[in-house]
Amino acid sequence: MTGQTAPASRASPRGGLSEQTRNRLATQLRAMYDTMTQQPVPDRFAELIAKLDSNEHGQS
């Protein structure tokens, strides 16, 4: 532990995360999500989706 705290001017009025921390988390989450969306759908998932779609069309 470093003992560092966020400056009071950047802290959320409700005692939550500072704006800087929220921005950093948002940037990191966006980067992770963007990486995941570039990955192909696993074959097993594609097979399950196709199976669900065919069952859905068969019930209409």
Sequence and secondary structure as in RCSB ss.txt:
>XXXX:A:sequence
MTGQTAPASRASPRGGLSEQTRNRLATQLRAMYDTMTQQPVPDRFAELIAKLDSNEHGQS
>XXXX:A:secstr
       GGGS TTS   HHHHHHHHHHHHHHHHHHHTS   HHHHHHHHHHHHHHHHH 
